[in-house]
Amino acid sequence: MYPPGDTVEFSELPFPKQLCFSWMVPKIYQTVREYINLCYRFCENMDLAYTELEDTINRATNFLFSQCLNTVLTSGVRSSLRQLPRLTQFCINLDELETVCGHLDNYLQYTLLDEASSITSGRLKDFAMIRDNQREDPDMTTSVTLNSGANPPRSRLQGASLLKDIRVLVEDQICNHLKDNVAKFINLSNYDDTDDNNSGQTNNNTNKNDQLLNNSQTVDGRNGVSYITNTKIKPTENIVHLTSWLKSVFDSFSNLPPKIAQTACISVCKHIARLLYDVLFGSQVRSLSETGLQQLSIDLSLCESFARSQPVPGLDRTTLWLIFADLRQLLDLYHKDDWTSYIAFRKNVTGSGKYGSAYDRVPPSVAIKLLERLRDSDKKRTGFLQAMRKEERGRKKKLEDIIRQLRELNVTPRNN
């Protein structure tokens, strides 16, 4: 019987009994066992010493892992690059197969007990005792080290390390697949010259996502306050669909090892933050507008709410929320027009860094870059007559004065 199916925990499960891995795992396990048996039958009449027999069967089995199983599994992974459910199942199966390799190691040592030509009569009694125990549980999880006077195993099967390498490949493919889809969602959103007519499209998930947005309006920024300049703007439809899709994806990761699901979640959140950051500073951005920044702030609030919802169990909410903190502080600094306190704080920052401000994650160079982009975008949109207005000239003069003060700040860059 397959080892996990011969445990007390499994026998106590209600019918129908379910396992998270597929039939691939027990089939591979049974095939490798049969291969070990065939290797032993081939070698048993070759008059080999015990150590020679052990080395021969180990080499043959490791060759099966490296040349056959590795090729088949790697090919299966590469053929599933765009199929997230298959990649997820592959990852679950490979994690189980790593555990199974321990059972196969024990089975190989159990098989070698038949070879006693090089063992003294005193050790035969020890082998017989171990063998009787293993007949009751031939796939027991305790490793057979034969320390009771017999020789310990000279080498181990390399299947576990090989399977781990393949599992790492699958994990990378899962993360890449998620990042590609995240990029597609965000690239469909338009923040260039956004106006009130096309910003914040309505969507079919209004009730659920309005609740997320309402939560995000009260717990943003270092001081726990979110600054929303236009409450009529709704999250863009693509960001709403993105968060809904990610929630369903991470729910489907419930059978993955926790560390893998957590790593994927952190990687995806970092990618979202990077793409939203590129909305401000990417080389392909044509212009920035006031309404576009407000729309970006609303969308960021929804992403922060998703991060605080703990999409993956066991992952610290603060860890995910801090991924978006840099962009959140930058947008809040601009929308609140709090440049006076920011400049005063930066003048008092020591070389080793000083924290505690609501904008301590915003370097002056980034703030300057944002204001310069907004200034350049205004020049492209503002006509000659409008530029001559007193209010417009006053606003431009204030903007230039802030940029000048930021450039004068002599601050040692903060270590990230």
C-alpha positions in Angstrom: 0.0 0.0 0.0 1.1 3.6 -0.7 2.7 4.9 2.6 0.3 7.8 3.4 -2.6 5.4 2.9 -1.4 3.1 5.7 -1.5 5.5 8.6 -3.9 5.9 11.5 -4.7 9.4 10.5 -5.7 8.4 7.0 -7.8 5.4 8.2 -9.8 7.7 10.5 -10.8 10.0 7.7 -14.5 9.8 6.7 -15.5 8.5 3.3 -14.9 9.4 0.6 -11.3 9.8 1.7 -9.4 12.5 -0.2 -5.7 13.3 -0.7 -4.4 16.6 -2.2 -2.0 14.9 -4.6 -3.0 13.1 -7.8 -2.5 9.5 -9.0 0.9 10.5 -10.4 2.5 10.2 -7.0 1.6 6.6 -6.0 2.2 5.5 -9.6 5.7 6.9 -9.6 6.3 5.4 -6.1 5.2 2.0 -7.2 7.2 2.1 -10.4 10.4 3.0 -8.6 9.8 0.2 -6.1 9.4 -2.3 -9.0 12.6 -0.9 -10.5 14.5 -1.5 -7.2 13.2 -5.0 -7.1 14.3 -5.7 -10.7 17.8 -4.3 -10.0 18.1 -6.5 -7.0 17.0 -9.6 -8.9 19.5 -8.8 -11.6 22.4 -8.5 -9.1 21.5 -11.1 -6.5 23.4 -13.9 -8.3 26.4 -11.8 -9.2 28.2 -12.7 -6.0 28.6 -9.1 -4.9 29.6 -8.0 -1.5 27.0 -6.1 0.5 28.6 -2.7 0.0 29.0 -3.4 -3.8 25.4 -4.5 -4.0 24.3 -1.3 -2.2 26.3 1.0 -4.4 25.2 -0.8 -7.6 21.4 -0.5 -6.8 21.9 3.1 -5.5 23.6 4.1 -8.8 21.0 2.4 -10.9 18.1 4.0 -9.0 19.7 7.5 -9.1 20.2 7.1 -12.8 16.5 6.4 -13.1 15.8 9.6 -11.2 18.2 11.8 -13.1 17.8 10.5 -16.6 14.2 9.4 -16.8 12.1 10.9 -14.1 13.8 14.3 -14.3 13.2 14.5 -18.1 9.6 13.4 -17.8 8.7 15.8 -15.0 10.6 18.8 -16.4 8.9 18.3 -19.8 5.5 18.1 -18.1 6.2 21.4 -16.2 7.3 23.2 -19.4 4.2 22.0 -21.2 2.0 23.6 -18.4 3.5 27.1 -18.4 0.2 28.8 -19.1 -2.0 26.5 -17.1 -2.0 27.6 -13.4 -4.2 24.7 -12.1 -1.7 22.2 -13.6 1.3 24.0 -12.2 -0.3 24.1 -8.8 -1.1 20.4 -8.9 2.5 19.7 -10.1 3.8 21.6 -7.1 1.7 19.6 -4.7 2.7 16.3 -6.3 6.4 17.2 -6.2 6.2 18.2 -2.5 4.7 14.8 -1.8 7.2 12.9 -3.9 10.0 14.5 -1.9 8.5 12.8 1.2 8.0 9.6 -0.7 11.8 9.4 -1.4 12.4 8.7 2.3 10.1 5.7 2.0 11.9 4.5 -1.1 15.2 4.8 0.7 13.9 2.6 3.5 12.5 0.1 1.0 15.8 -0.1 -0.8 17.6 -0.8 2.5 14.9 -3.4 3.4 15.5 -5.1 0.1 19.2 -5.3 0.7 18.6 -7.2 3.9 18.2 -10.3 1.7 21.9 -10.0 0.9 23.8 -11.3 4.0 26.8 -12.8 2.4 29.2 -10.3 4.1 27.5 -10.1 7.4 28.6 -11.9 10.5 26.4 -14.4 12.3 26.0 -11.9 15.2 24.6 -9.3 12.9 22.2 -11.7 11.2 20.1 -11.7 14.3 19.9 -7.9 14.2 18.9 -7.9 10.5 16.3 -10.5 11.2 14.7 -8.4 13.9 14.6 -5.3 11.7 13.2 -7.4 8.9 10.4 -8.8 11.0 9.5 -5.3 12.1 9.5 -4.1 8.5 7.3 -6.9 7.3 4.7 -5.5 9.6 5.3 -2.0 8.3 7.6 -2.2 5.2 7.4 1.5 4.5 7.8 2.8 8.0 8.9 6.4 8.0 11.8 5.8 10.5 15.0 5.6 8.5 16.7 2.2 8.6 20.2 3.1 9.6 21.2 -0.4 10.8 23.1 1.1 13.7 22.6 -2.1 15.8 25.9 -3.6 14.8 25.3 -3.6 11.0 26.8 -1.3 8.4 24.8 2.0 8.0 23.7 2.9 4.4 26.7 4.1 2.4 24.7 6.4 0.2 21.2 7.8 -0.2 18.9 8.2 -3.2 19.2 11.5 -4.9 15.5 11.8 -5.7 14.6 14.3 -3.0 17.2 16.9 -4.1 16.3 16.4 -7.8 12.6 16.8 -7.1 13.3 19.9 -5.0 15.0 21.5 -8.0 12.0 20.7 -10.2 9.7 22.1 -7.6 11.7 25.3 -7.5 11.2 25.5 -11.3 7.4 25.0 -10.8 7.3 27.7 -8.2 9.1 30.2 -10.5 6.6 29.4 -13.3 3.7 30.0 -10.9 5.1 33.4 -9.9 5.9 34.3 -13.5 2.4 33.3 -14.6 0.8 35.4 -11.8 3.0 38.4 -12.6 2.2 38.2 -16.3 -1.5 38.3 -15.6 -1.2 41.1 -13.1 0.7 43.2 -15.7 -2.1 42.6 -18.2 -4.8 43.9 -15.7 -2.8 47.0 -14.7 -1.7 47.8 -18.3 -5.4 48.0 -19.3 -5.9 50.8 -16.8 -5.5 54.3 -18.1 -4.1 57.0 -15.8 -2.9 59.4 -18.6 -5.0 62.6 -18.7 -7.8 60.9 -16.8 -11.0 62.9 -16.6 -14.1 62.6 -14.5 -16.0 60.9 -17.4 -13.7 57.9 -17.9 -12.2 57.4 -14.4 -13.5 54.8 -12.0 -15.7 52.7 -14.2 -18.6 51.0 -12.5 -18.5 47.3 -12.1 -20.6 44.3 -11.2 -18.8 43.8 -7.9 -19.7 47.2 -6.4 -21.0 46.0 -3.0 -18.0 43.8 -2.2 -15.3 46.2 -3.4 -17.0 49.4 -2.0 -16.6 47.6 1.4 -12.9 47.0 0.7 -12.5 50.6 -0.3 -14.3 51.9 2.7 -12.0 49.9 4.9 -9.0 51.3 3.1 -10.1 54.9 3.6 -9.5 54.6 7.3 -6.2 52.6 7.6 -3.8 54.1 5.1 -0.5 56.0 5.7 1.9 56.0 8.7 -0.7 57.8 10.9 -3.6 55.5 9.9 -5.4 58.1 7.8 -6.2 57.9 4.1 -6.5 61.1 2.1 -9.1 60.7 -0.7 -9.7 64.0 -2.6 -12.6 62.9 -4.6 -14.9 60.2 -3.0 -16.9 60.0 -6.2 -14.1 58.3 -8.0 -14.4 54.5 -7.9 -11.6 51.9 -8.3 -10.9 51.1 -11.9 -12.7 48.0 -13.2 -9.4 46.3 -14.0 -8.1 46.7 -10.5 -11.3 45.4 -9.0 -11.1 42.3 -11.3 -7.5 41.9 -10.4 -8.0 41.7 -6.7 -11.0 39.4 -7.1 -9.0 37.1 -9.4 -6.0 37.0 -7.0 -8.3 36.1 -4.1 -9.6 33.1 -6.0 -6.1 32.1 -7.0 -4.7 32.2 -3.5 -7.8 30.3 -2.2 -6.8 27.5 -4.7 -3.4 27.4 -3.1 -4.8 26.0 0.1 -3.1 22.6 -0.5 0.3 24.1 -1.4 3.0 24.1 1.3 2.4 27.4 3.2 5.8 28.8 2.5 5.3 28.5 -1.3 1.9 30.2 -1.2 3.3 33.0 1.0 6.3 33.6 -1.3 4.0 33.8 -4.3 1.7 36.3 -2.5 4.6 38.6 -1.5 6.1 38.4 -5.0 2.8 39.3 -6.6 2.2 42.3 -4.2 5.7 43.6 -4.9 5.0 43.3 -8.6 1.7 45.2 -8.3 3.5 48.0 -6.3 6.2 48.2 -8.9 3.7 48.5 -11.8 1.7 51.2 -10.0 5.0 53.0 -9.3 5.8 52.9 -13.0 2.5 54.6 -13.7 4.1 57.7 -12.2 7.7 57.3 -13.4 7.7 54.7 -16.2 9.3 55.7 -19.5 6.1 55.1 -21.4 4.0 57.5 -19.4 3.0 60.4 -21.5 1.6 62.8 -18.9 0.2 63.0 -15.4 -2.9 64.8 -14.3 -4.5 65.7 -10.9 -7.4 63.4 -11.6 -5.1 60.6 -12.7 -3.2 60.8 -9.4 -6.5 60.7 -7.5 -7.5 57.6 -9.5 -4.2 55.9 -8.8 -4.7 56.7 -5.0 -8.1 55.0 -5.0 -6.8 52.0 -6.9 -3.8 51.8 -4.5 -6.3 51.8 -1.5 -8.1 48.8 -3.0 -4.7 47.0 -3.3 -3.9 47.9 0.3 -7.2 46.5 1.4 -6.5 43.3 -0.4 -3.1 43.0 1.3 -4.8 43.6 4.8 -7.3 40.9 4.1 -4.6 38.2 4.6 -5.1 36.4 1.2 -2.7 33.7 2.3 -3.1 32.2 5.9 -0.1 32.7 8.1 1.2 35.7 6.3 1.6 38.9 8.3 -0.8 41.6 7.1 1.8 44.3 7.9 4.4 42.6 5.7 2.1 42.9 2.7 0.8 46.4 3.5 4.4 47.8 3.8 5.0 46.8 0.2 2.7 49.6 -0.8 3.8 52.1 1.9 6.3 53.9 -0.3 3.8 54.8 -3.0 1.1 55.5 -0.5 3.3 58.1 1.4 4.3 59.7 -1.9 0.6 60.2 -3.0 -0.5 61.4 0.4 2.3 63.9 0.5 1.2 65.3 -2.8 -2.5 65.3 -2.2 -2.2 66.8 1.3 0.2 69.4 0.0 2.2 68.9 3.2 5.6 70.0 1.8 6.4 72.3 4.6 6.4 69.5 7.3 8.2 67.1 4.9 11.0 69.5 4.1 11.4 70.3 7.8 11.6 66.6 8.6 14.2 66.0 5.9 16.4 68.8 7.1 16.6 67.1 10.5 17.4 63.6 9.2 20.8 62.4 10.3 23.2 60.4 8.1 22.1 57.1 9.7 18.4 57.9 8.9 15.5 59.0 11.1 12.1 57.6 11.1 8.7 58.6 12.6 7.4 61.0 10.0 4.4 60.1 7.8 6.6 60.5 4.8 9.9 58.9 6.0 9.8 56.4 3.1 9.8 59.2 0.4 13.3 60.3 -0.7 13.6 63.9 -1.9 14.8 62.7 -5.3 11.5 60.8 -5.9 9.4 63.8 -4.7 11.3 66.1 -7.1 10.8 63.7 -10.0 7.0 63.5 -9.4 6.7 67.3 -9.2 8.8 67.8 -12.4 6.6 65.3 -14.3 3.5 67.1 -13.2 5.0 70.5 -14.2 6.0 69.2 -17.6 2.5 67.7 -18.1 0.9 71.0 -17.2 3.0 72.8 -19.7 1.7 70.5 -22.5 -1.9 70.9 -21.5 -2.0 74.6 -20.5 -2.7 77.1 -23.3 -1.0 80.5 -23.5 -4.0 82.5 -22.2 -4.6 80.1 -19.3 -0.9 80.2 -18.4 -1.1 84.0 -18.1 -3.8 83.9 -15.4 -2.8 85.1 -12.0 -3.9 81.9 -10.2 -2.0 79.7 -12.7 1.2 81.8 -12.4 1.0 81.6 -8.6 0.6 77.9 -8.6 3.6 77.4 -10.9 5.7 79.7 -8.8 4.8 77.7 -5.7 5.6 74.5 -7.5 9.0 75.8 -8.6 9.8 77.0 -5.1 9.0 73.5 -3.6 11.3 71.9 -6.2 14.1 74.3 -5.4 13.8 73.6 -1.7 13.8 69.8 -2.3 17.0 70.1 -4.4 18.7 72.1 -1.6 18.2 69.3 0.9 21.5 67.7 1.8 20.3 64.3 2.9 22.2 61.1 3.0 20.2 58.5 1.0 18.2 56.1 3.1 19.3 52.5 3.0 16.5 50.3 1.6 
